[in-house]
Amino acid sequence: MPRLPNGIHVPNATFQAIFDVRRRVSAAPAFVPSDLPNLAYWYRRGTGITLNGSNVSAWNDQSGNARHLSQGTATNQPAWLASGGPGGGSYIDFDGVDDFLSGSGFALSGAMTFVAVIKADAISGNANGVFEHSNGATHFDFELINYPSYTTYNFAANYTGDTLVGFNGLNTSDYDAFVVTYNGSGSSTPANYGITVDGAAKTVIFSGTVASFSSGFVLGRRLDTPGTNYFNGQVVEIFGYSDLKSGADLANIVAYANTLI
């Protein structure tokens, strides 16, 4: 009769059942964003990147929706670093002067879930765009805002000239994993959003309004102000879903994002 590690003897059938369970648990694959439905875009760390020397000329969407980002002008291409990021891994560095990647405009309507693993080095002026997409009528925005009383990250979804929400506090000393949810019930109401940073829930606050945007899709600057409002910092990974994730699904997303910091 076989024994467990603690010395207890068990029948052969029981031992085999325990072994089978342990084998299934140990063999379970790690969660990735594509495990869940409605993945709208996925700019995965170190994947789908085209280099021009040490610069990034393209970052291909891994969601299957072909929402690729690119930059044909060498002087506007962000830098690729294969190491030195969180966990010693890779990241893309935006200089805050003229680096950005762009693609064809699109919009997600209704509820959504957004994830970004980034580090901001500094903020210049009153707003620095990180990631924005719009079809000219419906818009999503993720940016840094510098108001007299606070500096924060802001988010807005499904709006034309609507409210920005965010949380107070900007970390420029390390990487952060942002997970933002929007329930689709009115983008001007902070209570319809949820924000976690590195797994910790943040209080959502009102932080201003913005005008409507033209159609476009950009990573590294604001969409509505070409030539200004660039992001100064590093991007590790960004992805989003066209629905509201909650419960175990949201917990898996948060845990995955936290493995990247």
TANOR-V467536 format. One record per run of one state. SS is the DSSP state (H for helix, E for strand, - for the rest). FROM is the first residue (numbers start at 1). TO is the last residue. Records with the same first field share a line. If there is no record, write none. Layout:
BEGIN
SS=FROM-TO / FROM-TO
END
This chain:
BEGIN
-=1-2 / 4-8 / 10-11 / 28-32 / 36-38 / 44-48 / 53-54 / 60-68 / 71-73 / 77-78 / 82-85 / 89-90 / 96-100 / 104-111 / 123-126 / 135-138 / 147-150 / 160-162 / 169-175 / 183-189 / 198-199 / 203-204 / 210-215 / 220-220 / 222-229 / 231-231 / 242-246 / 259-261
E=3-3 / 9-9 / 39-43 / 49-52 / 55-59 / 69-70 / 79-81 / 91-95 / 101-103 / 112-122 / 127-134 / 139-146 / 151-159 / 163-168 / 176-182 / 193-197 / 200-202 / 205-209 / 216-219 / 221-221 / 230-230 / 232-241
H=12-27 / 33-35 / 74-76 / 86-88 / 190-192 / 247-258
END
